[in-house]
Amino acid sequence: MARHESFVGTRTSALSRRVLSRAVAAVAVITGFTALVVSEPAAASNGGSKSTDTVIAAESSPYGKVLAVGSGNFTGYSVYQFDRNSVSACNATTVVTVMGHPLTCAGPETDTNADWPIVSTVGKPVAGKGVNPKLLGTTYRRDLKEEQVTYAGKLLYLFDMQPHQFTGVNFIETVLPLPPWHGLWALVSPKDGSQVTGSITVTTQTQPTGGSALAADMFQGVGTTAVIVYTYSGDTKGHSNCSGACALEWPPVLSSEVPHVSGLPSSTLGTIKRSDGRTQITYEGHPLYFYSGEVPRLNPSTGNPLDPVAIGSGNGLSGPKHKGTFSIVAVNA
């Protein structure tokens, strides 16, 4: 079940700290977690420098083998990918206000107003131990006038405040008051660049009406909270018919390791292989999805999260080309 606590973390010195502390605190507000007390990375506080021939290495994590920076000021920092894998989806020019501070999705490595600073390089990136050099590349960011490192075509980003921290694993950033990027963030597999989620737990969430609905645990790097999930009437049992643009609007619930259940019969849970090779979780044979426009629920008087923090704002919405509908899954918990 989702935790529900008062937001009691400190917000002091927010303007002088790297934006991650604000982004993590913003998620803490929405999900009901105590904010992390995090310090500014030395690389950022010292002004940093542009990375030359950036090394990308493999490291172990609680979620499996993942990519990390292997050289320079950010050595040991995990790198992340965004499911909306384009410069336009996570750019450095669109400015929003989160917790009273200006925020862009992307920015240089030491940008204090960037939610997800890019992994940059001057010269070709270098493959460290456990990394396939054939999968390394770069994309020139016109919005930043820098080269961003890619792996298997996936744009790579930073997020954490310290090395080996994995704070940004399985982040969902949908709409304000969360950073409104409408997508999911994940760690990156050295094997093929796929999303590393670890084992996702499917559970239930009590609704304001008193019933229970299916949800999946996310935000493991800052605690855990259950996020409502959906099925799609356009699917057939054991097969997803939501791909391409549909899968960006309705991200599949993926698990890079064997998923688990909490408060549900284990026999109800399964997995399928999507057409792109990723493993998607199913419930009673039906593929599960998140909604990239999920609206967090806050108390209008206090700003504290309500319980649950989301009740399924995508419930009943049409699928692509108005075919089928997405629905929350009522369960007897």
N, C-alpha and C positions, 0 to 999 in steps of 0.2 A: 504494500500500500504506500501511497505517497506520504512522505513526511510533511508535517505542517507546523512550522515554528514561527515565532515572531522574528522579524528582521532586526537583529540587535547589533550587527557588526558596525564597526567604525567606518565613517566616510571621511575622516580627517585627512587633510593634505592631498585631497583628490586632484587638485590642479597641478600639483608638483610631481605626481606619480605617473608612471606609464599607464596608458589607457586601459591596459588589461585589468588593473585593479578596479576600474570603473565597470568594465564589461562583466567581470566576474560578480561584482557587487550587484549589478543590474539583474543578472540571472538569479542571484540569491534572493533579491526582492520578489521576483516573479515565482520562483519555485518554493519559497518559504524557508530557505536555508540561512543559517548564520553566515555572514560574509566572511570570506577568507581574509586573514591579515597577511598581506603579501608585500614584499619589498621590491623596490625598483631594481631591475637588473643592472649590474655594473656596467655593461656595455652601453646601456641607454643613459645612465647617469653620467658617464664619462664622455658622452657625445658620440662614441662609437666611430666606426669608419666603414667604408664600403668594402664588402667581402671580395677578395681576389681569389680566383680559381677555387671557389667554395667546394669543400669536400662534403659529400653526402654519405653517411655511414648507416649501418644497421645496428640496432640495439634491442635488448630484451625489455619487455614491459609486462605489466600485469595482464595485458590484453593480447599478447603475442609479440612476434618480431615486428619492429616498426622502424621507419626511417628517422634519422636525426641529423642535425648539422654536425660535421666532423672536423671543423676547423674554425679559426677566428674567434671573435668575441662571443659567438653564440654556440660554441662547442658544447655538445650534449643536449641542446635544446631539441625537443621533438618537433617534427614538422607535420602539417595537416593539409588535407585536401577538402575542397568544397564541392558538394554535389552539383551545383550550378557552375560548372568548370569553364568559366569565361571571364575575360578582363572586365567586360561590361557588367557582369553580375556582382563582382566584388571590385569596385573601382575606388580611386582616390579622390574623385571629384564630387561625388554625391555626399553632402554633409547633412547629418540628422542630429537631433538633440536627444541624448540619453542621460538621465539623471542630472539634467541641467548643464551638460557639457557637450561641446561639438564632437562628433564622431564620424569618421569615414570607415568604410569596410577595410580597404587596403591602404598601405602607405609604406614608406621606407622602413628599414629594420628598426630604426630608433625613433620613429614618429610617435609622439605622445598622444596623437589624436587618431591613431589607426587601431581598429579592433583586431585585425589580423594582418600584421606587417608581412611583407613578402620576404621570401628567401631569395636574396639577390646575389649576383656574382659579377665580377669583372674578369672576363676570360671564360673559358669553358669550365663547367663544373667537373669535379673529379670524383670517381667512384671509390669509396672506402671499402673496407672489408664487408662482404656480404651483400654488396650492391652491384647490380647489373649495369655496366657502363653503357650498354646499348640502349637502356631505357632513359638515360639522363639527357636532358636538352635544356633549351632556354626559350623564353618568349620575351620580346621587347615590349616593355610597358611604356606606351606613349604618354600616359597620364603621370608617370613617374620619371620618365627618361632613364630607366634602368632595365637591366636584363633580369627576369625572374626565372629561377630554376624550375624545371619541370621534371616529372618522372612518369614514364609511360603516358606522356601527354597531359598529366595532371599538374596544374599550377600548385606550387608549394608555398605554405604560409607558416608563420610563427604565431604563438599565442601565449606560451607559458612565461612565468616570471623567473623561473629557475631551471637549470638543467634537470632532465630526468623526472619531470613533474607530471606530465600527461593531463594537465588541467582541462584542456579543451576537448577531451575525448567525448564523442557522441553528444555534442552540443546541437540543439535545435534553436535557431534564431528565426522567428517567424515575422511578427509585426510588433510595432510599438505597444507597450513600453519596453519590450526587448529590442535589441538592435535588429532592425527590420530587413534582414537580408533574404528571408523567405527560403531557407534551406538548412541542410545538415552538414556538420563538420565531422571529419573522422581522421584517425591516424592512418598512415600509409604503409602498405606491405612492401618490403624490399623485393619480394618474389616477383610481383607483377604490377605493383602500383594500385592494387585494389584496396577497398576500405577495410580497415582493421577496427572492429567494434568490440572484440572479445565476446563473451557469452552474454546475450541479452535475456533478461528475465521478463516473461509475460505474466501479468498480474491483473488485478481488478481495481477499480476506482469507484468509490461510492459517489453517486450523483445527488444533486440537491433534491431530486424527487424521491430519493430513498432507494432507488434501484442501484445496481452495479453495472459498470461497463468495462470492457476489456481495455487494458493499457499496457505499455511497455516501459520498463525502467530505463531512463537516460540520465545525462549529466553526471555520470559516475565520478568524474574528476573533481566535482565540488560537493559530493554527497551522492544522493540518488533521488530522483523524483519520477513518478509514473506519468507518462504522457499518453493521452487518449489515442486509440488506433481505430482504423476503419477497415471494412471490407468493401469490395466493388462488385456490384451486380453484373457488370460486364465481363467478369472473370468466369472461367469454368473451374470446377473443383480440381485442385492440383495444378492449375495453370494461370499465370497472370497475363491479362490482355492490356495492361497499363505500362507502356514504355515510352521512350522519347520525352516529348513535352508533358505527357500525362504523368510520368514518373518524377518529373521535376516539381510539378504542382502537388503530387501525391507521392512523396518518397516512400519506397518500399521499406518495411521493417527488416533490416538485414542483421545477420549474425555471423561473424567470422569463425565462431566456435559453436559447439553444441548449445542451443538455447535451453533455458530452464523455465519452469512455471512456479508460481507462488499462489496458493489458495485455489488452484484449479487442478483437475485430474490431468496427470501427465499424458494420458492417451489423447487429449484434445490438441496437443501441440505437435507440429511437424514442420518440415521444410521442403522447399522446392528449389530447383536450379532455374534461375532466370535465363533469358536468351543471351545475356552478356556474361553468364557464368557465375554471377553473384548468388549467394544463398539467401533466400527470403523465407521468413517465418510464416507459417500458416496456423490457423485455428480451425479445427474440424475440417481441414482440407482447403480452407479459404485463405488466400494470400492476404497479408495485413499491410496497412499503409499508415503513414502519418499525413497530416495536412500542413502544407507550408504556409498557410494563412491562419493557423490556429491563434485565437485571441486569448491571451492570458486574462484571468479574472482578478481584479483588485478591489479592495474595499474603497469606495469613492471618498470616504471621510478620512481614513488613516493611510491609505496607500499600501497596506499590508495585503498579502495574498489571501484570497478566499480558499475554502476547502470544498471541492477540489479546485486546483488552479486553472483548469480548463474543463469544459463540459462537452466539447465536440462542436465547435463552430462550423465545421465542415459537414455536419450531419445533413443528409438529404441533397447535397449539391450534385449537379450532373457531372458525368464523366466527359471525356473528349467528344466533341461534335454532338453533345447532348445525348450521348448513348450511355445508358445505365446511370446508376447513382451510387454515391459513397455513403455508407451508414456506419454509425457506431454499433458495437456489438453488445447487446444486453446479455448479462450472464447471471446465473443464480449462484452467488458466492456465499 
